[in-house]
Amino acid sequence: MMTFDGLSRQKDKALAKIATGTPLPRCHPATLQSLERKGLIVRVQDKVVGHDAFGVVALPQYEMPIHHHIRWCAWAAEQEGITS
């Protein structure tokens, strides 16, 4: 399987999850930080999931900028095994 823009397999999987609507994929935080540094994803407002004795419990949420999403969709459509 090829990767998007020469990304590692882990980064490629995380990017695909975000591109298809999963705002926080299961991966190492360094993977998300790397994608964010490259500008392929952006952190949006955290999702509050509760409160505890220490305060608010929130999960980070990520999205892909539209210009990268369009490019990713075109790339994904060209991959083997994907039909339109």
N, C-alpha and C positions, 0 to 999 in steps of 0.2 A: 504494500500500500504506500503510495506517495504521500508526502506531507505538504502542507500549505507553506509556500515560501521557504522551504528547507528547514522547517521547525522540527524539533525532536518529536518522537511519537507521543510522549506525554503532553507536550505543549499543543500538538495538533489535536489530540483527543479533547483536551480542555477547551480549546478554541471552538471546536465543532459543537460541544455541548452548549457553550454560550451563544454561538451563532444560531442554534436551533431552539433557544428559549430557556435553557437552564441557567438561572442567574448566579448560581454558586456550585460549580461542578466539584465532584470529589477528586481532589488532587492536592499535591503538596502546595502550601502557600507560596513557596518560591517560584513555582510554575506560573501562578497568577501574577506575581510581581514582575516576572520576566515579560509576560505578555503585555502587562500594563506599561512597562518601561518602553517596549517597542511601539506602543500606541495602538496595538491591535484590539485592546479592550479598555474600557474606562469603568472606574468604580462609581456607582450611583448611590443613592440614599440607602443606608443600611436598613434591613428588615428587623424590626423589633419583635422578638419572639417571647419575651417575658421580662419579669423583674425578679430580683432576688435581694438578699441582704446587702449585696455590694452595689446594687443599682440596676440599670437597664441591661438586659441581655439582648444583643443585636448581632445579626449575621451580615457580613459584607455582601453586596450584590454587584454584579458586573453586567455590562452590555457591550456590544460591538458597535463602534461608530458605523453609520450607514454606508459610507464610502468603502470601508473594509468589508462590510457585510455583502454588498453587491459584488465585490471582487471575489469573496469567498464562495458565494452562490455560483458564480460562473465557473470557478475552479472546481467546485464539488460536482457540478453537472458534467464536467468532462472526465471525471474519474471512472475507471472501469467498474462495471457492476451497477452503475446508477443509470436509471432510465427516466426519461421525461414523459 
